[in-house]
Amino acid sequence: MAVGKDEVEIIKPRTDKRQYRRLVLKNSLQVLLISDPDADKCAASMNVSVGAFCDPVGLEGLAHFLEHMLFYASEKYPVEDSYLKYISEHGGMANAFTSSEHTNYYFDVNPDSFEEALDRFAQFFIKPLMSADATMREIKAVDSVPLSFLLPRLYLENQKNLLSDVWRLNQLRKHLSSEDHPYHKFGTGNWETLEVRPKAKGLDTRHELIKFYNEHYSSNLMHLVVYSKESVDKIQGLVENKFQDIRNTDRNRFRFPGQPCTSEHLQILVRAVPIKQGHKLRIGWPITPSIHHYKEAPGRYISHLIGHESEGSLFYILKTLGWATSLAAGEGDWTLDYSFFEVTVDLTDSGHEHMQDVVGLLFKYINLLQQSGASKWIFDELSAVCEVTFHYQDKVPPIDYVVTVATYMETYPPQDWLVGKSLPSNFSPEIIQMTLNELSPKTVRIFWESKQFEGKTDMVEPWYGTAYSIEKINESIIQDWILSAPEENLHLPAPNVFIPTDLSLKDAQEAKFPVLLRKSSYSTLWYKPDTMFSTPKAFVKIYFNCPHASSSPESEVLTDIFTRLLLDYLNEYAYYAQVAGLDYGINHTESGFEVTVVGYNHKLRILLETIFQKIAQFKVKPDRFSVIKEMVTKEYHNNKFLQPFQLAMYYCSLILQDQTWPWMEELEVLPHLEAEDLAKFVPMMLSRTFLECYIAGNIESNEAGSMIQYIEDVFFKGSNPICQPLFPSQHLTNRVVKLEKGKNYVYSNQGLNPSDENSCLVHYIQVHRDDFLMNVKLQLLALIAKQPAFHQLRTVEQLGYITALLQRNDFGIHGVQFIIQSSVKGPKYIDLRVESFLQMFESKLYEMTSDQFKNNVNALIDMKLEKHKNLKEESGFYWREISDGILKFDRREVEVAALRQLTQQELIYFFNENIKAGAPRKKTLSVRVYGSLHAPELKEETSESADPHIVHIDDIFSFRRSQPLYGSFKGGFVQMKL
């Protein structure tokens, strides 16, 4: 039973039709019920106010370990992994995360399976089973496998983070804090902290785990959000029934007053060596947490100004000087007791040489803000943008929504559970000034990252092995930097002309699918008015199909630099549009580039026209070319630090997709490219082009047509037009290699990072060219096999933390792929285990009852009938149909009809023909990337050559040239009729 329903009014967006109810159960569990009759998925999130800060000394990572353990079994549902199996089989997903002060568990599922899923979920917090058998399997297996059952997940999770600069530098900042403060802790956990050290002290990890759960997991420290399509009354009955048995031991929420940094950790300059190329500066200060003044929003106000990118801003000056490529500002790590305000700057090589000037300019800008005082018009403008953003926010998937709200519940009063800190409303110059004054040279912490510090450091962070050194800097040193920094015209931003004032909805004609509104030799325009979301927003995509843009590695790189320069030129003007909720992008694609604008439609046309004028009047600025070239070069070099699974997937795409260039060749040509090369290239690239356009949302058809007419006039009209239409022979298509039936192709290569022990296998099975019936057979098979594959290959065999069975779609060519990254076994062995799994799965497919088959079919149907949540998501779906040339806008409805007719025997026949080990039509590509631990095995692979069904790919491009290609769906694009 509930103690009561709180009648406090929960503030919600004006456009939100969902019903909300706050509830407190008799065990003091606080609950928010959300009723959404339009929901396609139900979801729940439990936020527990217990995190890594609660880890006992000497058992770092215990809270995180517990988060993993709760997934496996409970007294009521004792079969291992049955929770994840149930969720997966009923169209859902589940996950969890542990942070400093809380742990969040969440899931979603199809509505007709929600009640049982919720019951299984509730058992995490009532009577979980952390059996001795499960825990001991981890410990006993350490000799034969690095770790077994669950600790390996933590071990491997930690392993994959060891080469991540984000994780490494985050831990270094924690390391340089007071050892007496929990901020200093290592929260992920590993074999050392959860087995070796406890054992040396005579501690039993399982005993400590159960003790930790019993001591900390109390219902009064929990906040639950439940999202369903049922009425709030019905959801309330469900929640009271499922969650009232959670124990309430009346625990106090963990608090550790005070800042983590003593004077020893302030006024420091830390030089650190990252894994990747590039220079980064992170300047931070301990401040009063803004959460205590979330209506006054001092942190948001200050980050808005320091992080601004318009003319006169700090970033604009640093960019103009050629010293920075990006800047971000805001509160980083925070709790109720401490917070850090951080400014992060990505430096160029020149910026690295002028680090002191960069810091000096930052303090000059802070001084400007301190001296000019808080400005009411800026706060009011920020408040207006936040209000529009909140009240016209896009609907998001329920699983994302419940997680966000559950984390808000432990921090904000009930009326603000949906708002959080997103509606600043009280202008308080004193509070803003207080926080500004905390950004002082007396308390600054500067972290400076660069590969150039290699060999010049004298300390090592213990958990990740990051090399670093510390130098104390006092106030007078920073004052010298301020005085020596260049004199620049730093000033506050101008009023934002892009803030929408017309949020009215236009009369839309009913249109279920996009229609071809206009077509010429210059362009095609697909159009779909918003009939679903009722928001004052629009989506515009203009794709420039330029044959010269991807004709060689040089042209590919030049097109990439061209799109980045365009964004660079637009930034100080268009940044205002982004602040006002009007996003834009210019991206290099397979055969050209595309412009995307999405957001409030009121002033979208102004931004759109500015973008296309910039393209039409493009001139190369040599200084900006040099900066962008340097940035691109570093990015290409950093491809060497891709995780092995990313590298294996890259190789897979390079093998399968015709007319794609390897980044190694692009890196080779980069040093030789100069500004003059780009100046000559751009007019040639644009000289022949065809525009594919999609416009959707709160825009009338005549407006859409007018936009495209404007673009055509800019590029194709006049006495000396920039562009000419494509010849029929120039329409480029994306084509895919057609693998031979009965063959297993193998491509093996060594990992590019010698420090990475992990190997990876991508085992890809190519099946068919887009066809509704074949699609649903493959999708259903993938749905049924997904959880058994995960359970067998990851949980039981412990092959790797990253283990997934995914569908793959290359421009309408469908297949499935197993992706397994491992430091435990080499790729060849893993390949055999995948084949072994398929043999085992075959028997499961035959043993499946007709009810189980129907349940899986229904789960997939529910997933397909799930409505798009917002305009951007819907537009992405339809744009894929357009860009691939398939144009099956009714895909979901037709595939559902095909599913309803599908029999179990047909699915088995499909598996036997295309997927099972030795299937006659099976076409497999195994991409094997060997990490340093398994490098010797690479030389042994030639022994497979005797098998006539195995084809070793020695040279990707020779192989690609020798293979037949699937026909492109864009083959008949030019002949398309209105």
N, C-alpha and C positions, 0 to 999 in steps of 0.2 A: 504494500500500500504506500501511497505517497503521503508525506507530511503535509504537502499542500502545493497548490498552484500559485505562483507569484503573479499578481495582476499588473506588475510593472510593465509599461509599454516598451517593447523592444523596437528600437528605431530600425526601419528597413527602407530600402530604396523605393521611390514613388512607383516605379514600374514593376515592383515585385508583388506577384499575386499569391505567393505561398503563405501558408499559415504557420505561426510559431507559437510554442507554449513552453514556458519555463516550468520545471518540475524539480522538487527535492524529495528523494525517496527517504523512507524511515531510517535508512543507514547513512543518511547525509550525502549520498551521491547526488551531485547536481547534474541535471539533464536538460537539454534543449531538444524539443520535438519539432520536426519540420515536415509539414504535409504539403506535397506537391502532386496534385492529381495528374499532371502531365509527365511525371517522371517515368523514364524508361528503365532506370536502374535505381535500386535502393542502396543505401550506404550507411555506415556507422563509423564513428571515430571515438576512441577512448583516450583521453589525455591524462596521464598519471604524473602528478607533481613530484616525480622522483627521477633523477638523472645521474649523469656521471659524477657530479659533485658529491653524491652520496656514497661513492665507492669507498669501501674501507681502505685504510692505508695498507699498502702491500698487495692489494687485490684490484689493481687498476683495470677497468673494463668490465667489472662484475655486473653493473647495471645493463650494459650493452649485451653481455653474455645472457643475462636473464631475458632480455627482449627476444633473443633468438630462441631460447629454450621453450618459451611459452607457446610457440607455434606447433609443437610436436604432438602433444597428447594431453588428455585430461582424464579424470576419473570417470566422467560420463561418456567420453569418446576416446577410449584407450588406444585405438589403432593409430600407429605413428603416421604422421603426415596426412591424416584423414581430413583435417580442417582445410588445408590447401587444396586437397583433391576435390572436396565438395565445392569449394568456391570456384575452382577452375572449370569443373564440369557443369556449372550452372551460370556460365557466362561472366564470371567476375574475376577480380584480382584482389590480392591482400598484401600488405606490407607493414613495416613499422620503422621508426627511427628513434635514436636516443640522442638527446642533446644535454647541455650542461645541467638543466634543472627539471627537465621532464622527458617522458617517454611516450610516444604516440603510436597507437595501434589502430589500423583502419582497414576497411574492405568495402567492396561493392559487389552486387550480385543481381541477377534477374529477379524481378518482383515476386514471382510465384515461389521462389526458394528463400525468400528473405527471413522468414520466421525461424527455419531450422539453422540458417547461417548465423543469425543473431544469437541463437541458443549456444551454438558451438563457440562463438566469439566470447560470450559471457563466461564460459568455463575457464578462460585464461585467468580470470580474476576471482574465481570461486574455488575450484579444486584442480589446479594443473598437476600433471604428472611429470616430475623431473626424476625419472627412474634411475636407480643405481646402474642398471644395465646400460641405459643410453649414455650416461656420463662416463661410466667405466670404459665403454668402447672407445671413447675419445682418448682416454689416458693409456689404455693397454696397447692400442694400435700405433703408438708413436714410433716404435722401432721399424715397423713394416711400411707405414705410410707416414709422411710428416705429421699429420694429425688426422683424427678420424671423427666421424659423425658431425659434431657441431662446432667444437673449438676450431676445427680446420676452417670453418666458414669465417670465423673471426680472424684466424691466422691469415687466410687467403684474402680476406677483405682488407686486412692491414697490409698484406704483401702488395696488393695492387695500388695501395696508397703511397708506398714507400718512394715511388718515383714521380709523385705528383707534387709540383711546386706549391700548389694551394695548401695541401695538407702539411707539407714540410715547413713552410713559413708560418702557418697558423700555429703549429706546435712550438716553433722557435719563439714566437711572441709570448706564448704561455710559459715557456721555460724561463724567460727573462721576467719573472714576476716572483712575488714572495712565495717561498716554499710552504708557508703556513696557510696560504689561501688556496681553496679548491680549484681556482682558475689555473693554477700551476700544473694540475694533474694531466696525465695521459689517459684519455677517456675511451679510446677504441678497444684497448686490450689486445694481448697476443699470448702466445704459448708461454713466454717467459713470465708474464704477470699473472696468468691464470692457472699455471701448472707448476713450473719449475720453482719459482720463489715461494709460493704457498707450501709446496711439498717440503722444501728445505726448512720451513718453520713448523712443520708438523701439522699443517692445516689441510683439511679435506675440502676440495673445491665445491663438491656437491653439497656438503653440509653447510658451507658458507653461503652457497646460492640459496638454499631453502631458508636459511636464517635471514638473509637479506630480504627475501620475498615476504616472509612473515613479519619482519620488523617494519618494512617500509610500505608495502602495498595495502593501503587502507582506503576504504570507499570514500572517506571524507577528503581524501587527496585526489579524487578522480572527478573528471568532467566528461560527460558522454553527450554526443550529438547523434541523433537517429533521424534519418531522412527516408521518407517512404511516400508512396502514393495514396496510402490510406488516410483516413481522417485522424486528427490529433487525438481524439478520444480512443480510437482503436490502437494507435501507436502507444499511447500511455498505458493501456492494459498490457500490451506486449512487453514494454520495458519494465513495468512493475513486476510482472511474472518472471522475467528472465534475470533481472539484476538485483533484486532485493536481498539475495543471499550472499552478496559480497560482504566480507567482514568489515566492520568499522572498529578499528582499534584507536580511533580518535588521535591520530598522529598530527603533530604540528608540521607545517610545511617547512622544509629545510631552508634556513636563511643563514647567510654568512656576511654580516655587516662589514662595510669598509671596502676600500679600493684594493685591487690585487697588487698594486705597485707601490713600493716604498721609495724613498728618495734615491736608493741605490739603482732603481730601474727607470728613473726619469732623467731627463737631460742626457740621453744616450744616443750615439750614432752607431748603429749596428751594420757592419758589412757582411753580407751573406752570399753564399755561392748557390745559385739555383741549378736545376737540371737542364733547363732549356736556355736557348739564346735569348738575349734581350736584357734591357735594364729597367728596373722598376724601383720606384721610391714610394714608401708608405710612411706617411707622417701621422702620428696619432697622439691624442691627449686623453687622459682620464677626465670624465666630466660627470656632472650630476645627471642621472638617467632622465631623459626627456619624458619617460613614461609617467613620471610624477606630475607632469604638466602637459598631458597629451592634447588638451584642448587649446593650450597656448602654442604648442608645437615649436619650441625653440630649435630643436635639432633639424626639423624639416625646413624651417625658414632659413637657417644658416646653410644647410646642404644645398638648398635651392639656389642660393647665391654663389657659394664657393664652387659648386658643380656646374654653374651656368656655362654655356658655350657661345653666347652671342658676342658681338663686337664689344670690346672693353672688358670682357671677362678675363679671369686668370688663364683659363684654357686658351682663349683666343690669342692672348699675348704670347704664351708659351709656344703655341702652334706657329704663330707668325715668326717667332725667333728660330723656328726649326728645332725646338727642344723637346716637344712632347707629341705623342700620337693619340693619347686618351687621358682623361682625368675623371675620377669619380670621388664624390664626397658624401659622408653620412655617418650615422651611428653604426658601428660594427657590432662586436660582442656587447651584449647588455643583459642585465638582470634588474631586479628592483633595487639592488644594492650598489651596483657599479655600472659604468658604461664607458666605452671608448668612442671618441669622434675621430674618424680617419679620413685622410685624403690620399688617394692612390693615383700615382702618375706613371704612365708608361713613357719612358724616356727614349729619345733617339740617341745615336752615338754622340752627337754634339751635346744633347741635353745631359748625358752622363758626364761629359767633361765640365758642364756648367751646373753641377748639382747644387752648389752653394747659392748660385744665382736663382735657381728654381725655388729653393727653400726661402730665400730672401724675398722673392716676389710673392710667394704664398703669404708670408707674414705681412708684407705691405698691403695685400688685399684684406687680410684680417684686420689690420690697423684701420684701413679705410672704413670697414664695416663698424668697427668699434667707435670710431670718431663721428661717423655720420649718424649713428644711432638707428634703431629699428624704424622702418618706414611703414606707415599704415597702408599706403596704397599698394605696396608690394605684398603685405600680408593679406589684404582684401582680395587682391588678384589671385594669390595662391589659394585662398579659401574658396573663391569662386570656381577655380579649376577643380579643386578637390570635390566640391559639391556636385558639379556636373558629372564628374567621374563616378562618384558613388551612386547617384540616382539613376544614371544611365549605363551602369556597368553591364557587361555581357554576362549572360548565364554561363556557368562553368559546369563541368561534370560533377555530379553529387559527391563523388569520392574526394575531389579537390576541395569542395566547399566545406564538407564536414571536418576535414583536417584543419583548415584555416580557422573555422569558428571554434572548434574544440581548444585550439591553442590560445585563442582570445579569451576564452571563458575563465581561465585561471588568473588573468591579469586585469580584466576590465569589469566594471559593474554591469549587471544584466542588461540594462537599457542599451549598452554599447557593445554587446556581444557580436553583433554583425558589423558594426562600424569600426571597432578597434580605434586606431589613431588616425583614421582616414578623413576626419572632418574637423580640421582646426577651425575654431570659431571665436576664441577669446584673444584679442590683440593685447599683449602685455609687453611693452617695451622693456620693463625692468627684468622680466624673466629671460627674454632674448638676450639682453645685455649681460646678464649673469653668465649665461652659457658662452657668449662671445668672449667674455673676460677669462674664461677657463682655457681658451685656446692660446696658451701663453708659452713663451720660451722657457719659463721656469719648470714646466711639466711635460715638455715634448719628448716623444720617443720617435726616432727616425730609423727606419729599416731600409737599407739600400742594397738591392740585389743586382748582381752582375757576374757573368762568367769571368770577367776580368779580375775578380778577386781570388781566383784559383791560385793556390800556393802562397797567398798573402794573409791567411787567417791563422789563428792560433787556438781555436776552440771548436768543439763538436757537440751539437745537440744530441742527447743520448738516444732518443727514440727513433728518429729518422736519419740520423747521421749527417745533418746539415752542417757544413763548415762555416764558421763565422768568427768575427772579432768585434770587440766593443771599444768604443772611444767615448769618454765623457766630454760633453760639450756644455759650456755654461752660457749664461744669458748674454755676456759681452761678445762671445763668438757669434751668436746668432744676430746680434745687433750689427756687427761688422758685415755679416752677409746681407742684411737688409740695406745697409748703407752702400755696399758695393754693387748691389743688383741694379740692372739698367733702369733708367728713368722711362717708364712707359705710362701711357694714358689709361690706367685702370679706372673703370667706372661701373656704376650699377646698370642693370639692363633697362631697356626702354619698356614702356607699356606694351603688352602682348596683343597684337592685332588679330591673332588667330583664335582667341577664345570665342566659342560659338555663342551666339545670342538667339538664333532662330533654331529651335529644337522641335519644330512642328513636323508632323508626319504627312507625307504626300499621299494623294489618292493613288493607290496601286491597282493596276489591272491584275486579275487573278492569273498567275502563271506558275504552274507546278514545276516546270523545268526551264532552263535557259532557252532562249529563242535566238536564231540568227537574224539580228536586226538589220544589218547592212553588210554588203560585200562589194569590194571593188578590186582592181588589180593591185591596189596599195594595201588593203587590209580586209580583215573580217571582224565583225563586232558581234559577240554573244552578249545577251542582256537578260538579267532576271531581276525584276522588282522584288522588294522585300514583302513577302506575304506571311512571314513566320514570326519575326522577332519584334516588330513594332518598335524599332529604335531609330533615332535620327542619325544613322551612320550609313556609310557607303564603302564599297570595295572596288578598286580599279586596278586592273592588271593589263599592262601593255608590253607585249613581247616582241622585240626586234629580232627577226630571223635574218641573220646576216651571214651568208656563206663564207665571207672572208674572215670572219671572227674566229674561226677554229680550224683554219686550213693547215696549220703547222704549230709546233710548240711555241715559236716566237709569237704568232698571232694570238694564241691562247693567253700568253702572259701579258701581251700588250692590251688585250681586251679587259683582262682583270685589272690592270693598272688604270685603264681608262675609267672603269666604273668606280674605282676607289677615289680617283681624282674628282670625279663628278660629285660624290658625296662630300669630299673635302671642301670643294668650292661652295657647295650649298649650305654647309653646316651652320655658320653663324646666323644666316637668315632663317633656315628651316628648323633650327633648334626650337624657336618659339612655337612652331606648329606642333612639334613633338610634346612640348610641355603642355600644350592645350588639347592633347588627345588625338592628334592627327599624325599617324606614323607613316613613314615612307621608307622605301628601300630601292636600291639599284644594284642588281646582282648579275654577275657573269653567269651564263648558262652554257649548255652543250654546244649551241650553235648561234650565239649572239648574247644578248643581255635583256633583262626585263626590268620594268619600272612598276613598283607596287605602291599604291597609296590607300590607306585604310583608316577610317575614323569618322568623326562628325562631318556630315556632308555640307554644312553651311558654308565653310570657307575652303572646301577641298579643291574647287576649281582654281582658286588663286595659287595654291601650292603647285598643283599639277602644271599649270601654264609656266610657272617659274622654272620647274624642273626641265620641261621640254625646250624652253628658251636657252637654258644652260647647255643642254645637249647640242642644240643647233649652233650655238655660238662658241663651242668648245675651243679653247686655246690652251696649249701646254705652258704651264709656269715651271720653268726649270728647277727652281728651288723646291717646289712642292713635289715635282716628279722625283727628285733625289730622295726626299723623305719617304714617299710611298714605296719607291723601289727598295730602299733599305728595309722597310717594314715587311714587304712581300718576301724579300730574300731570307729574312730571319724566320718567317713562317714556314717557308719551304724547308729550310734547314731543320726546323723543329719537327718536321714529319718523321725524322729519325727517332723521335721519342714517342711516337704513337704507341699505344698499347698493342700487344701482338694481335688481339682480336680485331682491332681497327685496321691494322696492316693486312691481315688475312682477308678481310672484307674488301679492302681496296684492291688487292690482287685479283680477287674474284670478279670485281666489276671491270677491271682492266682486261681480263681474259674474255669476258662475255660481251662487253659493249664495244662495237666497232667504232672506229674513228675517235678514239679517246687517246690522249697523250699522257705518258708517264711523267710524274712530277720531277723525277730525276733529270729528264731531258729539259724540262722547263727551268729547273735550277741551273742547268748548264748554260742556257742561253741568256739568263738574267744579267750576268755581269757585263755583257756586251751591248745591252740595250740602253740607248740614251734618249733624252727628251726629243731630239730631232726625229728619231725613229717613230715615236708615238705621234708626233705632229704630221708625219707623212702617212701613217697607218690609218688614223681615224677617218679622214675623208674617204679613203679607199674602202674601209669597212662599211661606212654608211652609204657608199655609192649605190649599192644594190641591197634592198631590204624589203621585207614584207612584215606587216604588223598583225599580230594575232591579239585580239583585245577581248576582255571580259569586264563588264560593268554590272554591279549588282547593288541592291540595297535601297535606300531612301532617295532614289533618283528616278525621274520620269524618263520615258524612252526618248523624248525629243532632246532632253539634256544630255543623255548618253550619246546620242548621234551627233550632237553639236560638239562634244568634247573630241570625238574622233575626227570630225571634220576639221576642227582647229589643228589637230596634230598633223593631219594630211596636208593642210595648207602650209604649215611650217616647214615640212620636210620634202614634200613632193611638188609644190607649186612654185610659181615665180619664174623669172627669166633664166635663173641659174640654180635649179633645184639641188638641194643637198643629196637627195635620194632619187634613184630610179627604181621602178618595180622590178621584181625578180623575173628572169626568164623562166618558162616552165621547167627547164632542165635544172634550175638552180635551187628548187625547193628541197632543203635538206631534211633528212629523216634520221631517226635514231634506230639503228638495227642491231640485232642481237645474234650472237653465234648460236647455231643450231647444233647441239651435241649429237653424236651418233648413238643410236639405240644399242643397248647391250655393252656399252663401253664405260669404263671407269677412268676418267682423266685425273692425273695427279700432277700438281705443281707444288714443288717444295723450294723453300728458300730460308736462309738464315735471318733471324731477327736483326734489325738495324742498330739496336742499342745493346752493346756488349754487357752493360750492367743489368739488363733485364733477364732474370732467370726463367720467366714464363714463356711457354710455347703456346701455340694455338692451332686448332683445326677448324676450318669451315668445311663441312661436308654438305655440298649442295646437290640436290636432285632436281634436274630440270624436267618439267612435265608437259606443259602445253601452251599454245597460243590462246589468248583470251577467248573463252567460250563459257557461257553461263552454267551449263550442266557440269563441265569439267571443273570450273571454278569452285562450285559448292562441294563437289566431292573432295577436292584438295583441302578446302577450308575446314570441312567437317573432320577429315582425317587429322589435320593439324591440331584441331581443338581436342580431339579424343586422345591424341598421343602426347600433347604438351606436358601435362602433369606427370604421367608415367615416365617420360624421358627425363624430366627434371629430378624425379624421385630416384630413379635407377642410377643415372649417370652422376648426379651431384650428391644426393643424400646417402645412397648406399655405397656406390663405388668411390665417391669423393674425388672425382677427377678434376674438378676445378670450381672456384667460386663463381666464375662467369660461365654459366651453362644455360643454353636456351635453344628451343626449337621454334623457329620463326618461318612465316611465309615470306617469299621473295617475289617481287614483281619488277622486271626490267622492261619498261615500255610496253607492257602487255604480255610479256612472256613469264609464265608463272612456274613456281617451284617451291620447294621447302629447303631449309638449311638448318643444320645443327651447328651451333657455335659453342666451342668449349676452349677456354683458356686455362692452362694448367702449369704449375711448377712441379707437379707430382709425376706425371707421365709424359712421354713424347707424343707428337702428333700421329705417328704411324700406329702406335698402340691404341690411341684414342679412336682412330679410324676403325680399328677392328672392334672396339667396344660399341661403336655406333651400329655397325653391322650386326653385332651380337644382340643389341637392344632391339633392332628391327625383327630379328628372328623370334625373340621373346614376345614382342608386341603382336606378332602375327597370331600367336595362340590366344592372346587376350582379345583380339578382334573377333576370332571365331567363337570364343566363350561368352561374348557380350550378349546379354539377354535382349529380347525385343524391347522391353521397357527401358533398359539402359540406352539402347539405340535411339528410341523416341525422345528420351530426355536430352540427349546430346543434340539431336536435330532441333528440338524446341529451343534449347539454349542458343544455338546459332541463329535461329530465326529471330529470337528476341534481340540478339546483338545487332542483326541487320535492320530490324525495325526501329532501332534506337534513333530518335530524332537528332538532327544537328542542334547543338546548344546555342550557337551564335552565328552571325553573318560570316565571320572569318572562317569558321570551321566548314560551313556549307560551301563557301566560295572555293576553299581548298579542294573539296571533293569534286566540284564541277570543273574546276580548272585542270585537275588531273586528267579528266576525260577529254578535255579540249587539247591539252598539250601533248597527250599520247596519241591523239587523233582517233580515239575509239568512239567517243561521242555517245556512249550508252548511259544517258542521264537517268534512265529508269532502272539502272543496274540492280539496285537493292530489291525493288519490287519483283523483278523478273527472277532474280536468284532465289528469293523466298518461295516463289511459285515452283521453281525447280526443286527446291529442298523438300517441299511438301509431297512431291511425287517420288522422291528418292527412296529406294529400298536398301535394306541391310546387305542383301546379296550383291547389289550393284556396287556398293562401297567396297566390299571384300574383293570383288573382281577388279575394281580400280586399283586397290592396293597391290593385289597379286600381279597385275600387269605393269605397274609403274614404280612401285616403291619398295617392295619386299626384296630381301637379299636374293640376287639371281633372277629378278623379274626380267622377262624378255624385252620389254620396252624401256627398261630403266637406263637413265643417262645421268651419270654421277661425275661431279667435279670435286675433288678433294684438294683444298689449299692448305698446305702445312707450313707453318712458320715455326722455326726451331729457335728457342731461347738458349741462353748460354749453358744451362744445365744439360740440355739434350743435343747440343751441337754435334757431338761425335756420332749420334745416330743418323744424322743426315747422310753421311758417307755410305751407310749400309743400305740405303734405299734401293740401290741398283739391282738388288737381288729380286725385286718384284718384276723385273723386265721380262722374265720368262713367261709370265702369264699373258696370253694373247688378248685378254679383255682389259688389261691395264695399259694405258697410254701415258707415258711420262712427257710432260710439257717442259722442254728445256728452254725454249725461247718463246715468250708470250706472243710476240708480233709475227714471227714465222707461223706459229700455230694459228693465230687469228686470220692471217691472210689465206691459209690453206683450207679454212672451214666454210661450209655453206652458211647463209644467214637466213633468219626468219624474215618474211615480208613485213614491211612497216604498215601500221594502220593508217599512216599519213599518205600512203601511196596515191589515194584518189582525192587528196585534200583540195587541190586546185579546182577540181570539177564539181565541188560541193554546190548544191543548189539552194537557193533561198526558199 
